[in-house]
Amino acid sequence: MATITELLIAELDREMAGTRRALERVPEGRDGWKPHEKSMPLGYLARLVATMPRWIVSMVSEDAIDLASPGPYAARPLDSTPELVRAFDDATAAARSALAATTDERLLGTRWQLRMQGNVLSDETRYEAIRVAALNHLYHHRAQLTSYLRLNGEPVPSLYGPSADEPHP
């Protein structure tokens, strides 16, 4: 039977391939574009998607992230689509390494917190944090990103089946 860490690594390997294909299609020069005044800008969304896998490193190895000062987990400015993809590749490799170096006992038996200026926003097992705050959250923003791609005339990658632009990989 597979361990939880093995299952998370397998999911990371499977899901990040499609995420990378979406990031490769982010149009340059459109960082400030938004589909609606209440929406986040394309550049910020793409940087968030590219850097979110690194959150898993904190969830495995640290006790918390404080969003008021996220340090290496912040979505930092990136100047080009290739730089965006490199940041994603680095974040994904770091997440994979962190997962490979941990145990199911640590993921299930110890807790991780998301904080804002010291106030606890969530306190859950490391496994729950990885599933919800990192992976499910990333898939949500990846879906937003594919909508932004469509609205900017960029091809949408197939993720779970064919898209209008691409057969199933």
PAMIKOL-441647 format. One record per residue: residue number from 1; chain; x, y, z of N, C-alpha, C in turn. Coordinates in steps of 0.001 Angstrom, whole numbers, padded with zeros to 6 digits. Example, Ala and Ser with C-alpha at 12.3 -4.5 7.8 and 13.67 -1.06 7.14 Angstrom:
<atoms>
<1,"A",<013190,-005690,007800>,<012300,-004500,007800>,<013200,-003300,007800>> <2,"A",<012850,-002250,007080>,<013670,-001060,007140>,<012900,000030,007870>> 
</atoms>
This chain:
<atoms>
<1,"A",<000841,-001177,000000>,<000000,000000,000000>,<000891,001245,000000>> <2,"A",<000511,002220,-000784>,<001281,003462,-000882>,<001117,004299,000383>> <3,"A",<002154,005049,000709>,<002079,005964,001840>,<001410,007265,001391>> <4,"A",<001017,008070,002348>,<000434,009379,002030>,<001448,010233,001286>> <5,"A",<002695,010218,001731>,<003718,011024,001042>,<003878,010554,-000398>> <6,"A",<003868,009251,-000641>,<003973,008748,-002011>,<002776,009183,-002862>> <7,"A",<001585,009145,-002267>,<000385,009580,-002995>,<000430,011076,-003306>> <8,"A",<000893,011882,-002352>,<001005,013326,-002596>,<002042,013624,-003673>> <9,"A",<003164,012912,-003669>,<004182,013110,-004704>,<003629,012714,-006071>> <10,"A",<002907,011609,-006140>,<002307,011183,-007413>,<001311,012232,-007918>> <11,"A",<000514,012775,-007012>,<-000432,013818,-007412>,<000306,015067,-007881>> <12,"A",<001326,015446,-007153>,<002119,016609,-007539>,<002694,016410,-008937>> <13,"A",<003285,015265,-009196>,<003863,014986,-010513>,<002803,015057,-011611>> <14,"A",<001630,014497,-011349>,<000556,014466,-012347>,<-000031,015863,-012584>> <15,"A",<-000366,016570,-011522>,<-001067,017847,-011651>,<-000162,019001,-012100>> <16,"A",<001088,018966,-011708>,<001957,020091,-012035>,<002322,020124,-013511>> <17,"A",<002216,018997,-014212>,<002479,018999,-015656>,<001482,019918,-016374>> <18,"A",<000199,019801,-016034>,<-000812,020667,-016643>,<-000675,022113,-016198>> <19,"A",<-000308,022304,-014941>,<-000111,023658,-014437>,<001027,024335,-015195>> <20,"A",<002093,023590,-015440>,<003234,024136,-016185>,<002799,024536,-017606>> <21,"A",<002000,023677,-018261>,<001531,024004,-019616>,<000697,025287,-019612>> <22,"A",<-000103,025491,-018574>,<-000880,026733,-018487>,<000049,027930,-018310>> <23,"A",<001047,027811,-017441>,<001968,028931,-017208>,<002796,029263,-018448>> <24,"A",<003126,028267,-019246>,<003897,028501,-020472>,<003145,029389,-021453>> <25,"A",<001825,029477,-021301>,<000990,030230,-022242>,<000623,031620,-021747>> <26,"A",<001100,032004,-020584>,<000774,033329,-020048>,<001380,034385,-020975>> <27,"A",<000545,035263,-021512>,<001065,036273,-022444>,<001883,037349,-021716>> <28,"A",<003006,037699,-022295>,<003834,038758,-021707>,<003214,040118,-022027>> <29,"A",<003485,041078,-021176>,<002994,042431,-021388>,<001547,042633,-020992>> <30,"A",<000945,041655,-020336>,<-000467,041753,-019950>,<-000635,041618,-018436>> <31,"A",<000421,041875,-017664>,<000386,041660,-016217>,<-000766,042373,-015520>> <32,"A",<-001117,043567,-015963>,<-002164,044339,-015311>,<-003571,044015,-015787>> <33,"A",<-003717,043142,-016798>,<-005031,042834,-017355>,<-005897,042106,-016331>> <34,"A",<-007178,042512,-016272>,<-008156,041874,-015386>,<-009461,041725,-016156>> <35,"A",<-010161,040591,-015990>,<-011439,040425,-016682>,<-012559,041270,-016074>> <36,"A",<-012345,041723,-014855>,<-013349,042515,-014148>,<-012621,043362,-013124>> <37,"A",<-013192,044500,-012777>,<-012519,045390,-011812>,<-012259,044719,-010467>> <38,"A",<-013070,043733,-010082>,<-012872,043048,-008801>,<-011909,041858,-008907>> <39,"A",<-011492,041513,-010103>,<-010602,040372,-010321>,<-009157,040744,-010041>> <40,"A",<-008349,039734,-009735>,<-006918,040003,-009565>,<-006268,040122,-010937>> <41,"A",<-005208,040907,-011044>,<-004521,041063,-012336>,<-003866,039762,-012792>> <42,"A",<-003782,039590,-014092>,<-003206,038394,-014691>,<-001794,038116,-014172>> <43,"A",<-000947,039129,-014109>,<000425,038919,-013661>,<000493,038398,-012237>> <44,"A",<-000311,038978,-011356>,<-000335,038514,-009963>,<-000833,037076,-009890>> <45,"A",<-001905,036761,-010614>,<-002465,035411,-010614>,<-001440,034397,-011117>> <46,"A",<-000756,034719,-012205>,<000247,033802,-012760>,<001398,033587,-011777>> <47,"A",<001853,034652,-011122>,<002932,034520,-010131>,<002464,033684,-008943>> <48,"A",<001231,033862,-008533>,<000683,033079,-007429>,<000672,031591,-007793>> <49,"A",<000160,031257,-008958>,<000123,029866,-009408>,<001544,029301,-009498>> <50,"A",<002476,030098,-009986>,<003856,029629,-010155>,<004551,029363,-008832>> <51,"A",<004214,030114,-007802>,<004960,030001,-006545>,<004237,029187,-005468>> <52,"A",<002961,028920,-005628>,<002208,028196,-004598>,<002775,026822,-004246>> <53,"A",<003335,026052,-005180>,<003882,024754,-004755>,<004942,024880,-003651>> <54,"A",<005636,026001,-003598>,<006662,026194,-002564>,<006034,026253,-001165>> <55,"A",<004760,026589,-001065>,<004103,026607,000238>,<004201,025234,000911>> <56,"A",<004235,024185,000102>,<004318,022831,000650>,<005589,022664,001474>> <57,"A",<006662,023333,001082>,<007910,023270,001840>,<007659,023757,003263>> <58,"A",<006982,024881,003404>,<006664,025391,004740>,<005755,024425,005481>> <59,"A",<004769,023889,004795>,<003806,023004,005448>,<004452,021729,005965>> <60,"A",<005527,021319,005333>,<006257,020132,005775>,<007290,020479,006839>> <61,"A",<008016,021580,006646>,<009214,021802,007465>,<009130,022926,008498>> <62,"A",<008143,023786,008403>,<008012,024907,009336>,<006702,024775,010104>> <63,"A",<006529,025625,011095>,<005306,025568,011896>,<004195,026466,011364>> <64,"A",<004554,027458,010538>,<003543,028415,010069>,<004098,029288,008956>> <65,"A",<003174,029933,008249>,<003465,031069,007368>,<002611,032212,007895>> <66,"A",<003203,033380,007988>,<002444,034585,008314>,<002329,035380,007020>> <67,"A",<001111,035546,006545>,<000890,036228,005272>,<001346,037683,005283>> <68,"A",<001477,038259,006462>,<001958,039642,006544>,<003445,039731,006198>> <69,"A",<004172,038638,006368>,<005596,038596,006015>,<005937,037179,005554>> <70,"A",<005504,036815,004321>,<005651,035434,003860>,<007070,035022,003473>> <71,"A",<008005,035963,003452>,<009387,035620,003136>,<009519,034936,001790>> <72,"A",<010170,033765,001747>,<010406,033103,000462>,<009135,032557,-000197>> <73,"A",<008012,032624,000508>,<006766,032089,-000039>,<005901,033153,-000706>> <74,"A",<006391,034365,-000762>,<005651,035455,-001400>,<005681,035302,-002923>> <75,"A",<004622,035744,-003576>,<004596,035790,-005042>,<005402,037017,-005463>> <76,"A",<006618,036786,-005922>,<007519,037892,-006252>,<007403,038270,-007728>> <77,"A",<007830,039491,-008078>,<007766,039903,-009487>,<008637,039009,-010370>> <78,"A",<008110,038671,-011527>,<008844,037892,-012519>,<008721,038630,-013846>> <79,"A",<009803,038739,-014583>,<009853,039624,-015740>,<009412,039019,-017066>> <80,"A",<009325,037708,-017151>,<008977,037095,-018435>,<008295,035751,-018187>> <81,"A",<007674,035234,-019224>,<007036,033926,-019113>,<008069,032832,-018831>> <82,"A",<009229,032825,-019501>,<010230,031809,-019134>,<010666,031910,-017669>> <83,"A",<010768,033114,-017138>,<011128,033275,-015726>,<010004,032748,-014826>> <84,"A",<008775,032960,-015225>,<007614,032440,-014502>,<007667,030907,-014449>> <85,"A",<007954,030297,-015580>,<008024,028836,-015650>,<009200,028311,-014828>> <86,"A",<010332,028997,-014866>,<011486,028582,-014042>,<011150,028647,-012556>> <87,"A",<010468,029717,-012147>,<010064,029846,-010741>,<009134,028704,-010360>> <88,"A",<008227,028350,-011249>,<007319,027229,-011005>,<008086,025908,-010890>> <89,"A",<009010,025680,-011820>,<009808,024449,-011775>,<010592,024352,-010470>> <90,"A",<011175,025467,-010042>,<011927,025484,-008781>,<011009,025204,-007588>> <91,"A",<009837,025839,-007581>,<008892,025652,-006483>,<008390,024212,-006432>> <92,"A",<008120,023638,-007603>,<007630,022266,-007667>,<008704,021282,-007218>> <93,"A",<009943,021497,-007637>,<011047,020623,-007213>,<011246,020710,-005702>> <94,"A",<011154,021908,-005148>,<011307,022073,-003699>,<010176,021364,-002961>> <95,"A",<008952,021463,-003470>,<007808,020785,-002842>,<007991,019277,-002897>> <96,"A",<008410,018789,-004042>,<008619,017345,-004205>,<009689,016843,-003236>> <97,"A",<010784,017573,-003123>,<011869,017197,-002202>,<011397,017201,-000754>> <98,"A",<010631,018219,-000388>,<010124,018299,000985>,<009221,017112,001295>> <99,"A",<008347,016774,000357>,<007457,015630,000568>,<008245,014321,000654>> <100,"A",<009240,014175,-000204>,<010036,012947,-000208>,<010819,012768,001091>> <101,"A",<011115,013874,001768>,<011931,013827,002980>,<011109,013717,004261>> <102,"A",<009789,013702,004141>,<008972,013654,005361>,<008321,012287,005528>> <103,"A",<007549,012164,006580>,<006870,010902,006880>,<005372,011136,007034>> <104,"A",<004625,010074,006882>,<003183,010156,007112>,<002893,010561,008556>> <105,"A",<003705,010089,009467>,<003510,010420,010882>,<003613,011934,011101>> <106,"A",<004579,012568,010453>,<004713,014023,010582>,<003519,014732,009942>> <107,"A",<003103,014270,008775>,<001994,014921,008077>,<000685,014805,008851>> <108,"A",<000472,013689,009495>,<-000787,013464,010217>,<-000719,013823,011691>> <109,"A",<000479,013769,012280>,<000601,013912,013722>,<001070,015261,014215>> <110,"A",<001411,016171,013307>,<001817,017512,013719>,<001021,018538,012937>> <111,"A",<000987,019754,013451>,<000104,020778,012900>,<000902,021913,012258>> <112,"A",<000211,022636,011389>,<000765,023792,010697>,<-000273,024910,010751>> <113,"A",<000209,026149,010849>,<-000709,027285,010945>,<-000499,028278,009806>> <114,"A",<-001591,028861,009377>,<-001586,030023,008498>,<-001952,031203,009374>> <115,"A",<-001106,032222,009355>,<-001319,033386,010226>,<-001348,034674,009402>> <116,"A",<-001927,035701,010010>,<-001900,037057,009455>,<-001582,037984,010615>> <117,"A",<-000423,038587,010558>,<000056,039479,011619>,<-000041,038805,012994>> <118,"A",<000347,037532,013023>,<000349,036782,014271>,<-000976,036129,014626>> <119,"A",<-002063,036554,014019>,<-003375,035953,014293>,<-003518,034657,013493>> <120,"A",<-003959,033605,014132>,<-004101,032306,013483>,<-005369,032292,012618>> <121,"A",<-005175,032066,011323>,<-006300,031958,010396>,<-006746,030504,010250>> <122,"A",<-005773,029600,010288>,<-006103,028170,010269>,<-005023,027402,011017>> <123,"A",<-005430,026305,011602>,<-004543,025423,012353>,<-005008,024013,012044>> <124,"A",<-004214,023286,011279>,<-004628,021960,010846>,<-003419,021041,010725>> <125,"A",<-003682,019758,010521>,<-002549,018859,010322>,<-001809,019303,009067>> <126,"A",<-000560,018942,008994>,<000233,019290,007810>,<-000400,018690,006550>> <127,"A",<-000906,017470,006675>,<-001577,016840,005539>,<-002773,017677,005077>> <128,"A",<-003622,018093,006015>,<-004791,018908,005651>,<-004356,020222,005010>> <129,"A",<-003311,020832,005544>,<-002824,022090,004974>,<-002359,021883,003540>> <130,"A",<-001620,020815,003297>,<-001132,020537,001940>,<-002302,020292,001002>> <131,"A",<-003265,019484,001431>,<-004416,019159,000569>,<-005236,020403,000245>> <132,"A",<-005599,021171,001291>,<-006548,022268,001112>,<-005857,023584,000766>> <133,"A",<-004951,024025,001624>,<-004348,025354,001456>,<-003338,025407,000325>> <134,"A",<-002743,024269,-000028>,<-001776,024284,-001123>,<-002387,023704,-002401>> <135,"A",<-002688,022418,-002415>,<-003083,021781,-003674>,<-004465,022209,-004172>> <136,"A",<-005509,022053,-003349>,<-006842,022447,-003825>,<-006886,023933,-004169>> <137,"A",<-006237,024737,-003359>,<-006168,026177,-003596>,<-005457,026456,-004921>> <138,"A",<-004368,025738,-005188>,<-003641,025903,-006448>,<-004512,025526,-007635>> <139,"A",<-005264,024434,-007521>,<-006121,024014,-008644>,<-007191,025067,-008926>> <140,"A",<-007713,025674,-007880>,<-008687,026755,-008038>,<-008077,027907,-008845>> <141,"A",<-006880,028339,-008456>,<-006252,029462,-009165>,<-005784,029065,-010560>> <142,"A",<-005422,027806,-010760>,<-005075,027345,-012113>,<-006298,027443,-013017>> <143,"A",<-007473,027100,-012491>,<-008701,027220,-013278>,<-008968,028678,-013643>> <144,"A",<-008752,029579,-012683>,<-008879,031009,-012996>,<-007925,031386,-014127>> <145,"A",<-006688,030899,-014005>,<-005672,031239,-015002>,<-006069,030749,-016389>> <146,"A",<-006645,029546,-016486>,<-007054,029064,-017809>,<-008177,029926,-018383>> <147,"A",<-009044,030445,-017516>,<-010082,031376,-018001>,<-009445,032663,-018517>> <148,"A",<-008459,033158,-017800>,<-007747,034362,-018237>,<-007056,034110,-019580>> <149,"A",<-006483,032900,-019747>,<-005841,032579,-021026>,<-006859,032660,-022152>> <150,"A",<-008024,032029,-021960>,<-009065,032037,-022992>,<-009466,033467,-023349>> <151,"A",<-009663,034291,-022331>,<-010099,035670,-022561>,<-009025,036531,-023216>> <152,"A",<-007783,036070,-023205>,<-006688,036780,-023858>,<-006296,036138,-025187>> <153,"A",<-007126,035195,-025658>,<-006886,034587,-026960>,<-005755,033572,-026978>> <154,"A",<-005348,033095,-025799>,<-004283,032094,-025713>,<-004895,030704,-025653>> <155,"A",<-004205,029694,-026196>,<-004756,028337,-026145>,<-004794,027803,-024711>> <156,"A",<-005886,027128,-024392>,<-006074,026556,-023062>,<-005601,025103,-023101>> <157,"A",<-004698,024727,-022184>,<-004204,023354,-022201>,<-005268,022370,-021733>> <158,"A",<-005154,021139,-022217>,<-006002,020090,-021670>,<-005472,019769,-020279>> <159,"A",<-006369,019564,-019340>,<-005966,019230,-017990>,<-006489,017849,-017598>> <160,"A",<-007799,017653,-017662>,<-008392,016367,-017301>,<-009031,015683,-018493>> <161,"A",<-009004,016318,-019594>,<-009541,015829,-020847>,<-009211,016880,-021884>> <162,"A",<-009645,016678,-023107>,<-009307,017643,-024138>,<-009923,019021,-023850>> <163,"A",<-009205,020060,-024254>,<-009775,021403,-024231>,<-010182,021736,-025661>> <164,"A",<-010752,022890,-025862>,<-011124,023300,-027224>,<-009877,023518,-028086>> <165,"A",<-008701,023625,-027436>,<-007464,023930,-028146>,<-006484,022767,-028241>> <166,"A",<-006718,021705,-027479>,<-005680,020682,-027366>,<-006325,019346,-027000>> <167,"A",<-005877,018257,-027654>,<-006396,016941,-027262>,<-005847,016555,-025902>> <168,"A",<-006372,015499,-025346>,<-005864,014997,-024067>,<-004383,014673,-024228>> <169,"A",<-003553,015080,-023269>,<-002107,014850,-023441>,<-001732,013371,-023399>> 
</atoms>
